[in-house]
Amino acid sequence: MSGRIGAIVLAGGRSSRFGRDKLAEPLDGRPLLHHAVAAVQAVATDVVVVVVAPGTIIEAPVGARLVHDAEAFEGPLAGLAAGLAALDPAVDRAIVVAGDMPSLQPTVLARLIGAIGSTADVAVLELDGRLVPFPMALRPPEALVAARRLLATGERRLRAVPETLPTQIIAEATWRLDDPGSATLRDIDTPADLVDAD
């Protein structure tokens, strides 16, 4: 493996439950989106790809590059495919997160990346006996092929990727050693969530 690590931040949702563009909302003096980008920058060696809806104009954080979904609001799997296609082909592992996750722990992200190996193309966290879609680590070439194939069948769920490719599941008891309060999994859906995260 080359050791080059990419990162994809999916930021193309509607923010319908929030009522306005939540990723631009300030949290601790900077936009919500910037928190997720900063977290992945702590583990990535390459420029972070931020996937947004077509026509969206935002100020990308330093060290991040904006990429647009081919079509608006086609779901996270389509966003993943756009992000994977934009990565440098030399990147051999990537971390994928949602732009509304302000307290991602780089130690957990690094654990996910480290779980990608000879027998696993995807790594995910387990919570309460189920797999969670964000954050996720994956091998870009294999994941892009899988995502495109799934999209062609009408699939839109990000969870379909670990259902399709060889996957390493990190047990809750293991990743909580890095993040006892499960801050990594916190996301912002409503204005009240933003107040709680402040």
C-alpha positions as CSV (number, residue, x, y, z in Angstrom):
1,M,0.0,0.0,0.0
2,S,1.2,3.5,-0.8
3,G,0.2,4.9,2.6
4,R,-1.7,7.8,1.0
5,I,-5.0,8.5,2.8
6,G,-7.8,10.4,1.3
7,A,-11.0,11.8,2.9
8,I,-14.5,12.5,1.6
9,V,-17.0,14.7,3.5
10,L,-20.5,14.3,2.2
11,A,-22.3,17.6,2.3
12,G,-25.0,17.5,-0.3
13,G,-28.1,16.9,1.8
14,R,-31.2,19.1,1.9
15,S,-31.0,20.1,5.6
16,S,-34.8,19.6,5.6
17,R,-35.1,18.9,9.3
18,F,-32.9,21.8,10.2
19,G,-34.9,24.3,8.1
20,R,-31.8,26.0,6.5
21,D,-28.3,25.2,5.5
22,K,-27.0,23.6,8.7
23,L,-23.5,23.2,7.4
24,A,-23.0,27.0,7.3
25,E,-24.3,27.4,10.9
26,P,-21.6,28.6,13.4
27,L,-20.4,26.3,16.1
28,D,-17.5,27.4,18.3
29,G,-16.8,30.3,15.9
30,R,-16.7,28.4,12.6
31,P,-19.1,26.7,10.3
32,L,-20.4,23.3,11.2
33,L,-18.9,21.8,8.0
34,H,-15.4,22.9,9.0
35,H,-15.4,20.7,12.1
36,A,-15.8,17.6,10.1
37,V,-13.1,18.7,7.6
38,A,-10.7,19.4,10.4
39,A,-11.2,16.0,11.9
40,V,-10.5,14.1,8.7
41,Q,-7.5,16.4,7.9
42,A,-5.9,15.0,11.1
43,V,-5.7,11.6,9.4
44,A,-5.6,12.3,5.7
45,T,-2.4,12.8,3.7
46,D,-4.3,14.2,0.6
47,V,-6.6,17.1,-0.1
48,V,-10.0,16.5,1.4
49,V,-12.9,16.2,-1.0
50,V,-16.2,17.9,0.0
51,V,-19.1,16.7,-2.0
52,V,-22.0,19.2,-2.3
53,A,-25.2,19.5,-4.3
54,P,-25.0,20.9,-7.9
55,G,-25.0,24.7,-7.9
56,T,-24.0,25.0,-4.3
57,I,-21.5,27.7,-3.6
58,I,-19.7,27.6,-0.3
59,E,-16.3,28.7,0.9
60,A,-14.3,25.4,1.2
61,P,-12.1,25.1,4.2
62,V,-8.4,25.4,3.6
63,G,-7.0,22.1,2.3
64,A,-10.4,21.0,1.0
65,R,-11.7,20.8,-2.6
66,L,-15.4,21.1,-3.6
67,V,-16.9,18.5,-5.9
68,H,-20.5,18.5,-7.0
69,D,-22.9,15.6,-7.1
70,A,-23.9,14.8,-10.7
71,E,-27.6,15.3,-9.7
72,A,-29.1,17.0,-6.6
73,F,-30.2,15.0,-3.6
74,E,-29.6,11.5,-5.0
75,G,-28.5,10.3,-1.7
76,P,-25.3,9.5,0.1
77,L,-24.2,6.6,-2.2
78,A,-24.2,9.0,-5.2
79,G,-22.2,11.5,-3.1
80,L,-19.8,8.8,-2.2
81,A,-19.3,7.9,-5.9
82,A,-18.7,11.5,-6.8
83,G,-16.1,11.9,-4.0
84,L,-14.3,8.6,-4.8
85,A,-14.1,9.6,-8.5
86,A,-12.5,12.9,-7.5
87,L,-9.7,11.4,-5.3
88,D,-6.2,11.1,-6.6
89,P,-5.9,7.6,-8.1
90,A,-2.8,7.0,-6.0
91,V,-4.8,7.2,-2.8
92,D,-5.2,3.6,-1.5
93,R,-7.5,4.2,1.6
94,A,-10.0,6.8,2.4
95,I,-12.2,7.9,5.3
96,V,-15.8,9.0,4.6
97,V,-17.8,11.1,7.0
98,A,-20.9,13.4,6.9
99,G,-20.5,17.1,7.0
100,D,-22.8,17.4,10.0
101,M,-20.6,15.5,12.4
102,P,-18.9,18.1,14.5
103,S,-17.1,15.9,17.1
104,L,-15.4,13.2,15.1
105,Q,-12.4,11.7,16.9
106,P,-9.3,11.3,14.8
107,T,-8.3,8.3,16.9
108,V,-11.4,6.5,15.8
109,L,-10.9,7.6,12.2
110,A,-7.3,6.3,12.3
111,R,-8.6,3.0,13.7
112,L,-11.0,2.6,10.8
113,I,-8.3,3.4,8.3
114,G,-5.9,0.9,9.9
115,A,-8.6,-1.9,9.6
116,I,-8.4,-1.8,5.8
117,G,-6.1,-4.6,4.9
118,S,-5.6,-7.6,2.7
119,T,-8.9,-9.1,3.6
120,A,-11.1,-6.0,4.0
121,D,-12.0,-3.3,1.5
122,V,-14.3,-1.5,4.0
123,A,-14.2,-0.8,7.7
124,V,-17.2,0.3,9.8
125,L,-18.1,0.8,13.4
126,E,-20.6,-1.4,15.3
127,L,-23.1,0.3,17.7
128,D,-25.7,-1.7,19.6
129,G,-25.2,-4.7,17.4
130,R,-25.7,-2.8,14.1
131,L,-23.3,-1.2,11.6
132,V,-23.3,2.5,11.3
133,P,-22.7,4.1,7.9
134,F,-20.6,7.1,9.1
135,P,-17.7,7.2,9.6
136,M,-16.5,4.6,7.1
137,A,-13.1,3.7,5.8
138,L,-12.7,2.0,2.4
139,R,-10.4,1.2,-0.5
140,P,-11.3,3.7,-3.2
141,P,-11.0,1.7,-6.4
142,E,-13.1,-1.2,-5.2
143,A,-15.6,1.0,-3.5
144,L,-16.1,3.1,-6.6
145,V,-16.8,0.1,-8.7
146,A,-19.2,-1.2,-6.1
147,A,-21.0,2.2,-5.7
148,R,-21.5,2.6,-9.4
149,R,-22.8,-0.9,-9.8
150,L,-25.2,-0.3,-6.8
151,L,-26.4,3.0,-8.2
152,A,-27.2,1.4,-11.5
153,T,-29.6,-0.9,-9.7
154,G,-31.4,2.0,-8.0
155,E,-29.7,1.6,-4.7
156,R,-29.1,4.8,-2.7
157,R,-28.1,3.6,0.8
158,L,-24.5,4.0,1.9
159,R,-24.9,0.9,4.0
160,A,-25.1,-1.1,0.8
161,V,-21.3,-0.7,0.3
162,P,-20.3,-2.8,3.4
163,E,-23.1,-5.2,2.5
164,T,-21.4,-5.7,-0.9
165,L,-17.6,-5.7,-0.2
166,P,-15.4,-7.6,2.3
167,T,-15.8,-5.6,5.5
168,Q,-14.0,-5.3,8.8
169,I,-16.4,-4.5,11.6
170,I,-14.9,-2.7,14.6
171,A,-16.7,-3.8,17.7
172,E,-18.2,-1.1,19.9
173,A,-16.1,-2.2,22.9
174,T,-13.0,-1.6,20.8
175,W,-13.6,1.8,19.3
176,R,-15.0,3.1,22.6
177,L,-11.5,2.8,24.0
178,D,-10.7,5.8,21.8
179,D,-14.1,7.5,22.3
180,P,-15.9,6.5,25.5
181,G,-18.7,9.0,25.0
182,S,-19.3,8.1,21.4
183,A,-18.7,11.8,20.3
184,T,-17.7,10.5,16.9
185,L,-21.2,9.5,16.1
186,R,-22.9,12.7,17.0
187,D,-24.6,14.5,14.1
188,I,-26.7,17.6,13.7
189,D,-30.2,17.2,12.4
190,T,-32.1,20.1,14.1
191,P,-31.2,23.5,15.6
192,A,-31.6,21.9,19.0
193,D,-28.9,19.4,18.2
194,L,-26.6,22.3,17.4
195,V,-27.3,23.9,20.8
196,D,-26.5,20.6,22.5
197,A,-23.2,20.3,20.6
198,D,-22.1,23.8,21.6
